[in-house]
């Protein structure tokens, strides 16, 4: 295995080549976020009293800083120590109107677990223009080849209700999920078609008496979509896909195919505000499409802090309505040897407004339990939720406001929200499902209750690259439990429902 010292020497050499002894070729860049965080996500709990754990105040990011209404449009928290090293090249082809470009995109994450290096969208692209206008202004078609990772190529537009990434091949996937995308830009419309492949562990029924066989088989995912701009203020996007997910392991269904199909739809009305794909969906091309600093809707107005001019005074706004519907082929727990299609739904309504230094947003968000768990899939992997069980979808509403003061370069912000968590109730026991991995079992006979969260923050921009950010947050959550024991056995008790946290964050982006 490569030593850490050798890795750091190679990183230093890359930095020297890109920014030191040799000039970078046009298009190469590094998108870097370095973050120093000091605080405590819950002053009211000691180490070992809650999950995630909350020891005394310390330096470093904590999972407890994340609120349920944070980052619904990004896969990142914004507090990572992260670098994207992009080696990009664009050249005109040997034939008229043909252009070629390619980007090697490496993501470096530094955390308590060490240095993690992964691909984040390396691609090759051919584009043919139907006219002589520059790219982005004229019609054309493009083919994008993804030799490794296709996480940026998926259905949907708001990250938390998007789907079709590599995770949809489930935990039986081995290695990358590479793919190909064919794109057409024709006037006010754009279209795409594409597919992905992945090696997935499948169980096959043995030909003779004996144990079933496990094989690594190629599984496919197919994606398609279309978008229309109407009158400059209205946009409609629709996409759909079908994914193979290996085969069942359950008795009576061994060797039967598992799959998911569905679609996403978005309606957008906007004026002066971009409603294109988010940063996490875009290719790293001739400029870094970096995720929002600190990844908070409440701080949108602060993006102008890197400019020499104050933010524009014109009113800009956008209202988007997005939904997703999936059907997943899973085993029927109530009838031996039968499978069914289990529906999964999600929707979000979001409004954003910006005027001068003021920025505000309002979001309503819905996901049923099956959608939250669609990458697993289902509550028990590959098995439908029993009809005797009662499920409750996740719903939350959140509002944020902020104001950027140009003189002192300060941005105070407030965000608050209420969440009804997703649950499954069976046999008098309620399980609160927070995400694919995190669940809380409530004491017998108890139901879940709403969760309330709020955060006040102040951001101070000191230069074009460095900002200091202070935050104070409060969470009221009486759904978190832990196991306790007495002379009669073990039982569930509630953790402290009040959580009070604060942090100082210093961050550089360059």
C-alpha positions in Angstrom: 0.0 0.0 0.0 1.2 3.5 -0.8 2.6 5.3 2.3 1.1 8.6 3.5 4.5 10.3 3.0 4.6 9.3 -0.6 1.0 10.4 -1.1 1.8 13.9 0.4 4.9 14.2 -1.8 2.8 13.5 -4.9 0.2 16.0 -3.8 2.9 18.6 -3.3 4.4 17.9 -6.7 0.9 18.4 -8.3 0.5 21.7 -6.5 4.0 22.8 -7.7 3.1 21.9 -11.3 -0.3 23.6 -11.2 0.6 26.7 -9.4 4.4 27.0 -9.1 7.2 26.2 -11.4 5.2 25.5 -14.5 2.1 27.4 -15.7 -1.2 25.5 -15.7 -2.6 24.8 -19.1 -5.9 26.6 -19.8 -8.7 24.9 -18.0 -6.7 23.1 -15.3 -7.6 24.1 -11.8 -7.9 23.1 -8.1 -11.1 23.8 -6.2 -10.2 23.7 -2.5 -12.0 24.1 0.7 -10.1 24.2 4.0 -12.1 24.4 7.2 -11.3 24.9 10.8 -14.2 24.3 13.2 -14.3 24.6 17.0 -17.4 24.0 19.0 -19.8 21.6 20.7 -22.9 20.3 18.9 -24.7 19.8 22.2 -23.6 21.4 25.5 -26.4 19.6 27.3 -25.0 16.1 26.8 -21.7 14.4 27.8 -19.7 11.9 25.9 -21.6 8.6 25.5 -25.0 10.1 26.2 -26.3 10.6 22.6 -25.8 9.5 19.0 -23.9 11.0 17.3 -21.6 11.3 20.3 -21.0 14.8 21.8 -17.8 15.1 23.9 -16.5 18.4 25.3 -15.9 21.2 22.8 -13.2 20.3 20.3 -11.7 21.2 17.0 -13.2 19.4 14.0 -16.4 18.8 12.3 -19.3 16.9 14.0 -22.3 15.1 12.6 -24.4 16.9 15.2 -23.9 20.2 13.5 -26.1 19.0 10.6 -29.8 19.9 10.9 -32.6 18.0 9.0 -33.2 21.1 6.7 -29.5 21.6 5.8 -28.1 20.8 2.3 -31.2 19.3 0.6 -29.7 20.5 -2.6 -26.2 19.2 -2.0 -24.5 15.9 -1.0 -21.9 17.9 1.0 -22.2 19.7 4.4 -19.9 22.5 3.4 -17.6 21.9 6.4 -15.4 19.3 4.7 -11.7 19.7 4.2 -11.8 18.9 0.5 -10.0 19.5 -2.7 -11.0 18.8 -6.3 -7.9 18.5 -8.5 -9.1 18.9 -12.1 -6.8 18.4 -15.2 -8.9 19.8 -18.0 -8.2 20.2 -21.7 -10.3 21.6 -24.6 -9.4 21.6 -28.2 -11.2 22.0 -31.5 -11.6 18.9 -33.6 -10.1 18.2 -37.0 -13.5 18.6 -38.6 -15.7 21.7 -38.7 -17.9 22.4 -35.7 -16.4 19.5 -33.7 -14.9 20.2 -30.3 -13.4 17.8 -27.8 -12.7 18.1 -24.1 -11.8 15.9 -21.2 -11.4 16.3 -17.5 -9.7 14.1 -14.9 -11.5 15.0 -11.6 -10.0 13.7 -8.4 -11.6 14.4 -5.0 -9.4 14.5 -1.9 -11.1 14.4 1.5 -9.1 14.8 4.7 -10.8 13.7 7.9 -10.2 11.8 11.1 -10.2 8.6 9.0 -7.2 9.9 7.0 -6.9 10.9 3.4 -9.6 9.6 1.0 -9.0 9.9 -2.8 -11.7 9.1 -5.2 -13.0 9.9 -8.7 -15.7 12.6 -8.9 -16.8 12.7 -12.5 -13.8 12.1 -14.8 -15.1 12.3 -18.4 -14.4 12.6 -22.1 -16.7 14.6 -24.3 -17.3 15.1 -28.0 -19.6 18.0 -29.1 -20.8 18.8 -32.6 -22.4 22.2 -33.2 -25.4 22.5 -35.6 -24.4 26.1 -36.3 -21.3 28.4 -36.0 -22.3 30.0 -32.7 -20.2 29.4 -29.5 -21.1 26.6 -27.2 -23.9 27.6 -24.9 -25.5 29.9 -27.5 -26.1 27.5 -30.4 -27.7 24.1 -31.0 -25.7 21.0 -31.0 -25.2 17.5 -29.7 -22.6 15.9 -27.4 -21.5 12.5 -26.2 -20.1 12.3 -22.7 -18.1 9.2 -21.6 -17.8 8.5 -17.9 -15.0 5.9 -17.5 -15.4 5.6 -13.7 -18.0 7.4 -11.5 -21.5 8.6 -12.7 -22.8 10.1 -9.4 -23.3 13.5 -11.2 -25.5 11.8 -13.8 -28.8 11.0 -12.3 -32.6 11.9 -12.3 -34.0 14.8 -10.4 -32.8 18.2 -9.6 -32.9 18.7 -5.8 -30.2 16.4 -4.4 -32.2 14.9 -1.6 -35.0 13.7 -3.9 -32.7 12.8 -6.9 -32.1 9.2 -7.7 -30.2 6.9 -10.1 -26.7 7.3 -8.7 -24.4 4.4 -8.2 -26.0 3.6 -4.9 -29.2 2.4 -6.6 -27.3 -0.7 -7.6 -27.4 -1.4 -3.8 -24.6 -2.6 -1.5 -24.2 -5.6 -3.8 -22.3 -3.4 -6.3 -18.6 -4.1 -6.8 -16.4 -1.2 -8.0 -17.4 1.8 -10.1 -20.6 2.4 -12.1 -19.3 4.0 -15.3 -21.6 5.2 -18.1 -22.4 7.3 -21.2 -24.6 10.3 -21.8 -25.9 11.6 -25.2 -27.1 15.2 -25.1 -29.0 17.3 -27.6 -29.5 21.1 -27.4 -32.2 22.3 -29.8 -33.5 25.8 -29.3 -35.4 26.1 -26.0 -35.3 22.3 -25.4 -32.6 19.9 -24.3 -32.7 16.1 -24.3 -30.5 13.4 -22.9 -30.2 9.6 -23.1 -27.7 7.5 -21.3 -26.9 4.3 -19.5 -24.7 2.9 -16.7 -23.2 -0.4 -15.9 -22.1 -2.0 -12.7 -20.8 -5.4 -11.5 -23.4 -6.7 -9.0 -23.2 -9.8 -6.9 -26.1 -12.2 -7.9 -27.3 -15.5 -6.5 -28.2 -18.2 -9.0 -30.0 -21.4 -8.3 -27.6 -24.3 -8.5 -28.1 -26.6 -11.5 -27.7 -29.6 -9.3 -28.5 -30.4 -5.7 -26.4 -28.1 -3.5 -25.9 -24.5 -2.5 -26.9 -21.5 -4.8 -24.1 -20.0 -6.7 -22.8 -16.4 -6.3 -21.6 -14.6 -9.5 -20.5 -11.1 -10.5 -22.9 -10.1 -13.3 -23.2 -6.9 -15.3 -26.3 -4.9 -14.4 -27.6 -1.9 -16.4 -29.3 1.4 -15.7 -31.0 3.4 -18.4 -31.8 7.1 -18.1 -33.6 9.7 -20.3 -34.9 13.2 -19.9 -36.0 16.4 -21.6 -36.3 20.0 -20.5 -38.0 23.1 -22.1 -37.6 26.8 -21.5 -40.9 28.7 -22.2 -40.9 32.4 -22.5 -37.8 33.0 -20.5 -39.5 32.6 -17.1 -40.9 29.0 -17.1 -39.1 25.8 -17.3 -40.3 22.2 -17.2 -38.0 19.1 -16.8 -38.9 15.5 -16.9 -36.7 12.4 -16.6 -37.0 8.7 -16.1 -35.0 5.6 -15.7 -34.9 1.8 -15.2 -32.2 0.0 -13.1 -31.3 -3.6 -12.6 -30.4 -4.4 -9.0 -29.2 -8.0 -9.0 -31.4 -10.9 -8.0 -33.2 -12.1 -4.9 -31.6 -14.2 -2.2 -34.9 -15.0 -0.5 -36.1 -18.7 -0.6 -38.6 -19.2 -3.4 -37.2 -16.2 -5.4 -33.5 -17.1 -5.8 -32.4 -15.9 -9.2 -35.4 -13.7 -9.9 -34.4 -10.1 -11.0 -34.6 -7.1 -8.7 -35.2 -3.8 -10.4 -36.4 -0.2 -10.0 -38.1 2.2 -12.4 -39.6 5.6 -12.2 -39.5 9.2 -13.1 -38.9 12.8 -11.9 -40.7 16.0 -12.9 -39.9 19.6 -12.1 -41.8 22.8 -12.8 -40.0 26.1 -12.3 -41.1 29.7 -12.5 -38.3 32.2 -12.2 -37.0 35.7 -12.9 -33.4 36.8 -12.5 -32.4 33.5 -10.7 -30.8 30.4 -12.2 -32.8 27.2 -11.9 -30.3 25.0 -13.8 -28.8 21.9 -12.3 -27.1 22.2 -9.0 -23.3 22.2 -8.6 -23.3 18.5 -7.7 -24.8 17.5 -11.0 -22.5 19.5 -13.3 -19.3 18.5 -15.0 -16.1 20.1 -13.9 -15.1 21.8 -17.1 -13.3 25.1 -17.7 -14.2 26.5 -14.3 -14.9 24.9 -10.9 -18.6 24.6 -10.2 -18.0 24.6 -6.5 -20.7 23.8 -4.0 -22.0 26.7 -1.9 -19.7 27.8 0.9 -21.1 26.3 4.1 -23.9 24.8 1.9 -26.7 26.8 3.4 -29.7 28.4 1.6 -29.6 31.2 4.2 -26.2 32.3 2.9 -27.0 32.6 -0.8 -26.6 36.4 -0.7 -23.1 36.1 0.8 -21.9 34.6 -2.5 -21.5 38.2 -3.8 -19.0 38.9 -0.9 -16.2 37.8 -3.1 -16.9 40.6 -5.6 -15.8 44.2 -5.3 -19.3 45.5 -6.1 -22.3 45.3 -3.8 -25.0 42.7 -4.7 -27.4 43.7 -7.4 -30.5 45.6 -6.2 -32.8 44.0 -8.8 -35.5 41.6 -7.5 -34.7 38.0 -8.3 -36.9 35.0 -7.4 -37.7 31.4 -8.3 -40.4 28.9 -7.3 -39.9 25.2 -8.1 -42.1 22.2 -7.6 -40.5 18.8 -8.0 -41.7 15.3 -7.6 -40.3 11.8 -8.0 -42.2 8.4 -8.2 -40.5 5.0 -8.2 -41.6 1.4 -8.4 -39.3 -1.2 -6.8 -39.5 -4.9 -7.4 -39.2 -6.5 -4.0 -40.2 -9.8 -2.3 -43.7 -10.1 -0.8 -43.1 -10.9 2.9 -46.7 -12.2 3.3 -46.8 -14.7 0.4 -43.9 -17.2 -0.1 -42.3 -17.0 -3.5 -44.1 -13.9 -4.7 -42.7 -10.5 -5.6 -44.5 -7.1 -5.9 -43.9 -3.5 -7.1 -43.5 -1.3 -4.0 -44.2 2.5 -4.7 -41.9 5.2 -3.4 -42.7 9.0 -3.6 -41.0 12.3 -2.9 -41.8 15.9 -3.5 -40.5 19.4 -2.7 -41.9 22.9 -3.1 -39.3 25.7 -2.8 -39.4 29.4 -3.1 -36.4 31.7 -3.2 -36.1 35.5 -3.2 -33.2 37.9 -3.4 -33.3 41.7 -3.4 -30.1 43.7 -2.9 -28.4 42.2 0.2 -31.6 40.4 1.3 -32.1 36.7 0.6 -34.8 34.4 1.8 -36.2 30.9 1.1 -39.1 28.7 2.1 -39.1 24.9 1.5 -41.7 22.2 2.0 -40.4 18.7 1.7 -42.0 15.2 1.5 -40.6 11.7 1.3 -42.3 8.5 2.1 -40.5 5.8 4.0 -40.0 3.7 0.9 -38.2 6.6 -1.0 -35.9 7.3 2.0 -34.8 3.7 1.8 -34.9 3.2 -2.0 -31.2 2.5 -2.2 -31.4 -0.3 0.4 -34.1 -1.1 -0.9 -37.0 -1.1 1.6 -37.0 -1.4 5.4 -35.7 -4.9 5.3 -33.4 -5.2 2.2 -35.2 -6.4 -0.9 -38.4 -7.2 1.1 -41.7 -5.3 0.9 -43.0 -3.5 4.0 -45.8 -5.8 5.4 -49.3 -4.6 4.9 -49.9 -5.0 8.7 -47.3 -2.3 9.4 -48.2 1.4 9.5 -45.8 3.9 7.9 -45.6 7.6 8.2 -43.8 9.7 5.6 -41.3 12.4 6.4 -42.4 16.0 6.1 -40.7 19.2 7.0 -41.1 22.9 6.3 -38.2 25.4 6.8 -37.7 29.1 6.2 -34.5 31.1 6.1 -33.6 34.8 5.8 -30.2 36.6 5.6 -28.9 40.0 4.8 -25.5 41.0 3.4 -24.1 44.3 4.7 -21.6 45.4 2.1 -19.5 47.8 4.2 -18.5 45.5 7.1 -18.9 42.4 4.8 -21.2 40.8 7.4 -24.1 38.4 6.7 -26.4 37.6 9.7 -28.8 34.7 9.0 -31.7 32.8 10.6 -33.1 29.4 9.6 -35.9 27.5 11.4 -37.9 24.4 10.6 -40.2 21.7 11.8 -40.0 18.0 10.8 -42.4 15.1 11.1 -40.0 12.1 10.9 -40.7 9.0 8.9 -41.7 6.0 10.9 -42.7 2.4 10.7 -45.1 1.0 13.3 -45.6 -2.7 13.9 -46.8 -4.7 16.9 -47.1 -1.6 19.0 -43.5 -0.6 18.4 -42.6 2.6 16.5 -39.2 2.9 14.6 -38.1 6.4 13.6 -36.2 6.2 10.3 -33.9 9.2 9.8 -32.0 8.0 6.8 -30.8 4.7 5.2 -28.7 3.9 8.2 -30.0 5.7 11.3 -33.0 4.5 13.2 -34.5 5.0 16.7 -36.8 2.4 18.3 -39.3 4.2 20.6 -40.5 2.6 23.9 -43.4 0.3 23.4 -46.7 2.1 22.7 -45.1 5.5 22.1 -45.5 7.5 18.9 -43.1 9.9 17.3 -43.4 13.7 17.8 -42.4 16.6 15.6 -38.8 17.9 15.7 -38.0 21.6 15.9 -34.7 23.2 14.8 -33.4 26.7 14.5 -30.0 28.3 13.9 -28.7 31.9 14.0 -25.4 32.6 12.4 -23.1 35.5 11.4 -20.6 35.3 8.6 -17.7 37.8 8.2 -15.9 37.8 4.8 -12.4 38.9 5.4 -11.1 38.5 1.8 -12.0 36.9 -1.5 -11.0 33.5 -0.1 -11.4 33.5 3.7 -14.5 33.9 5.9 -15.2 33.4 9.6 -18.6 32.0 10.5 -20.2 31.8 14.0 -23.4 29.8 14.7 -25.7 29.0 17.6 -28.3 26.3 17.1 -31.1 24.6 19.1 -32.9 21.3 18.4 -36.0 19.9 20.2 -36.1 16.2 19.4 -37.9 13.7 21.7 -37.5 10.8 19.3 -33.9 9.8 20.2 -33.6 6.7 22.5 -31.1 4.4 24.0 -31.1 1.0 25.7 -31.2 0.8 29.5 -31.0 -2.2 31.8 -32.4 -3.1 35.2 -32.9 -6.4 37.1 -35.8 -7.3 34.8 -33.9 -6.9 31.6 -33.3 -4.2 28.9 -35.7 -1.5 27.8 -35.8 1.7 25.8 -35.5 5.2 27.4 -35.4 8.6 25.9 -32.3 10.7 25.6 -32.4 14.4 26.5 -34.8 16.1 24.1 -33.0 19.4 24.2 -29.8 20.0 22.1 -27.9 23.3 22.2 -24.8 23.7 20.1 -22.4 26.4 18.9 -19.4 26.6 16.7 -16.8 29.0 15.2 -15.8 28.1 11.7 -12.9 29.6 9.7 -13.0 28.6 6.0 -10.9 29.3 3.0 -12.1 28.6 -0.6 -9.8 28.9 -3.6 
